[in-house]
Amino acid sequence: MWQIAPTRDVGGKRLTDFMMLIPRLRSRPLAEIERTSRDIQAVLALHQEVVFADLNLKLNLLWVSLRPRSGAISELAAAIRLRVPEAVLVAHYAELR
């Protein structure tokens, strides 16, 4: 995933990212997968910081790249967990300045 996710925005500023594991998502019925995808899209659409998102069913993994803002990762992860309670924040990268 890191190969396709952007590392900088259109202005050249560095982005930050995080991953969430959604256990056994790929083995669920198609309707449930689609509902989960729509729920995630609805959350991400509310946050202007989001630049890129990829839901990889093979890995049961959501990758989100966004413009850095203090607290943004925590807010997004919490909002996603409200809609997809089984989602688990597994990693994020925040560059220290």
Secondary structure as GFF3:
##gff-version 3
##sequence-region A 1 97
A	DSSP	beta_strand	16	21	.	.	.	ID=ss1
A	DSSP	three_ten_helix	25	27	.	.	.	ID=ss2
A	DSSP	alpha_helix	30	45	.	.	.	ID=ss3
A	DSSP	beta_strand	50	56	.	.	.	ID=ss4
A	DSSP	beta_strand	61	66	.	.	.	ID=ss5
A	DSSP	alpha_helix	72	83	.	.	.	ID=ss6
A	DSSP	beta_strand	88	93	.	.	.	ID=ss7
###
